Amino acid sequence: MINEDQVEQLAIEWFQELGYEYIHGYDIAPDSQTPERTKYQEVLLHVRLKNALIKLNPTLPITAIEEAIDRLKKPSFPSLIQNNREFHKILLEGVLVEIKKEDRTKRRAGQTH
């Protein structure tokens, strides 16, 4: 029978084969030498996420990037399953943000993948 650790290790290997960088959770923990989160409960790595969104959406203003991050940080539903589905949809379709430009407001979906 396969256990949770084996599934995790297999997923890590698959992502590495796709070119993703793997960093062990303890190496970025709040009490590590190189923390990337202020507490263990933080799921999103803000700096990494912000840098990735800027790279994917170089023409968006930083305010739109921050708005997208805020949307990702705030769950919309009381159910974990519903929130996971919403997060998956956002990853596939992007986040709709408002951009003010020359006294006009545009709505644009930024890429999240």
C-alpha positions as CSV (number, residue, x, y, z in Angstrom):
1,M,0.0,0.0,0.0
2,I,1.3,3.5,-0.9
3,N,1.4,6.0,1.9
4,E,1.2,9.8,2.0
5,D,5.0,10.3,2.1
6,Q,5.4,8.2,-1.0
7,V,2.8,10.2,-2.9
8,E,4.5,13.4,-1.9
9,Q,7.9,12.2,-3.0
10,L,6.5,11.0,-6.3
11,A,4.8,14.4,-6.9
12,I,8.1,16.2,-6.0
13,E,10.0,14.0,-8.6
14,W,7.3,14.7,-11.2
15,F,7.5,18.5,-10.7
16,Q,11.3,18.4,-10.7
17,E,11.2,16.5,-14.0
18,L,9.0,19.4,-15.4
19,G,11.7,21.9,-14.4
20,Y,10.4,23.1,-11.0
21,E,12.8,23.8,-8.2
22,Y,12.2,21.9,-5.0
23,I,13.1,23.4,-1.6
24,H,12.4,21.5,1.5
25,G,9.9,23.1,3.8
26,Y,12.3,23.2,6.8
27,D,14.7,25.4,4.7
28,I,12.1,28.2,4.3
29,A,10.4,27.8,7.7
30,P,9.9,30.9,9.9
31,D,12.7,29.7,12.2
32,S,15.2,28.7,9.5
33,Q,18.2,30.5,8.2
34,T,16.3,31.6,5.1
35,P,12.7,32.0,6.1
36,E,10.1,32.7,3.4
37,R,7.1,32.9,5.6
38,T,6.4,34.5,9.0
39,K,4.5,31.6,10.4
40,Y,3.9,27.9,9.5
41,Q,0.2,28.5,8.7
42,E,1.1,30.7,5.7
43,V,0.5,28.6,2.5
44,L,1.4,31.2,-0.1
45,L,5.0,32.4,-0.3
46,H,4.3,36.1,-1.0
47,V,7.6,37.1,-2.4
48,R,7.8,34.1,-4.8
49,L,4.2,34.6,-5.8
50,K,4.6,38.3,-6.5
51,N,7.7,37.8,-8.5
52,A,6.1,35.0,-10.6
53,L,3.0,37.2,-11.3
54,I,5.2,40.1,-12.3
55,K,7.1,37.8,-14.7
56,L,3.9,36.4,-16.2
57,N,2.2,39.8,-16.4
58,P,4.9,42.4,-17.1
59,T,2.4,45.0,-18.3
60,L,0.2,45.0,-15.3
61,P,0.6,47.7,-12.6
62,I,1.9,46.5,-9.2
63,T,-1.5,47.4,-7.7
64,A,-3.2,44.9,-9.9
65,I,-0.6,42.2,-8.9
66,E,-1.3,43.0,-5.3
67,E,-5.0,42.8,-5.9
68,A,-4.6,39.4,-7.4
69,I,-2.5,38.2,-4.4
70,D,-5.1,39.5,-2.0
71,R,-7.8,37.5,-3.9
72,L,-5.7,34.3,-3.6
73,K,-5.1,34.9,0.2
74,K,-8.8,35.3,1.1
75,P,-10.9,32.2,0.8
76,S,-14.3,32.8,-0.8
77,F,-16.1,29.8,0.7
78,P,-16.6,28.1,4.1
79,S,-15.7,24.7,2.6
80,L,-12.1,23.5,2.0
81,I,-13.3,21.6,-1.1
82,Q,-15.0,24.7,-2.5
83,N,-11.9,26.8,-1.9
84,N,-9.7,24.2,-3.5
85,R,-11.9,24.2,-6.6
86,E,-11.9,28.0,-6.7
87,F,-8.1,28.1,-6.3
88,H,-7.8,25.6,-9.2
89,K,-10.1,27.7,-11.4
90,I,-8.0,30.8,-10.6
91,L,-4.8,28.9,-11.6
92,L,-6.3,27.9,-14.9
93,E,-8.2,31.1,-15.8
94,G,-6.4,33.9,-13.9
95,V,-7.7,36.6,-11.6
96,L,-10.0,39.4,-12.8
97,V,-8.5,42.7,-11.6
98,E,-9.5,46.3,-12.3
99,I,-6.9,48.6,-13.8
100,K,-7.4,52.4,-13.8
101,K,-5.9,54.1,-16.8
102,E,-6.4,57.7,-17.8
103,D,-9.7,58.0,-15.9
104,R,-11.0,54.7,-17.3
105,T,-11.3,51.4,-15.5
106,K,-10.5,48.2,-17.4
107,R,-11.1,44.7,-16.1
108,R,-8.4,42.2,-17.0
109,A,-7.6,38.6,-16.1
110,G,-4.0,38.2,-15.1
111,Q,-2.2,35.0,-15.7
112,T,-1.5,32.8,-12.7
113,H,0.2,29.9,-14.6
